[in-house]
Amino acid sequence: MGLGMRYRLRVNPIACSGHGMCAELLPEIIEIDPWGFPILASPGVPPGLMDHAKRAVDACPTLALLMEEITDRAF
């Protein structure tokens, strides 16, 4: 992940089972709704939280939490 690159988180609601690991590892961005599913306070990942975001993505048991590069390409 190079300098100047921006990343965002995304939750696949179909894959998510509501384990809550992501919110435990990244409470600055992810909250849990009343049913135990994640809500992103903001999809953008600040540079200072990048390591924590990677850990949360890697820890998701159902691979429902994804991090993707933000591109400004026009189609």
C-alpha positions, 0 to 999 in steps of 0.5 A, spaced: 500 500 500 503 506 497 503 513 499 497 517 497 493 511 496 486 511 499 482 505 502 475 504 504 472 498 508 466 495 505 461 489 509 458 484 505 452 483 508 450 476 505 457 473 508 456 477 515 454 472 520 455 478 526 461 475 530 463 482 532 470 481 531 471 487 526 468 492 531 472 489 537 479 490 533 476 497 529 472 500 534 474 507 531 470 505 525 466 499 526 460 499 531 455 493 532 447 494 530 442 491 535 442 484 531 450 484 532 452 486 525 457 491 523 455 498 521 461 503 518 461 510 521 465 512 515 468 507 510 474 511 509 480 508 513 485 514 516 492 512 515 493 512 522 488 506 523 491 502 516 494 497 521 488 496 525 483 495 519 488 490 516 487 486 522 480 487 522 479 484 515 484 478 516 480 476 522 473 476 519 471 469 520 466 469 514 471 474 509 465 479 510 469 485 511 473 487 505 478 493 504 479 496 497 483 502 494 479 508 492 480 510 485 477 516 482 477 513 475 471 515 471 468 510 466 
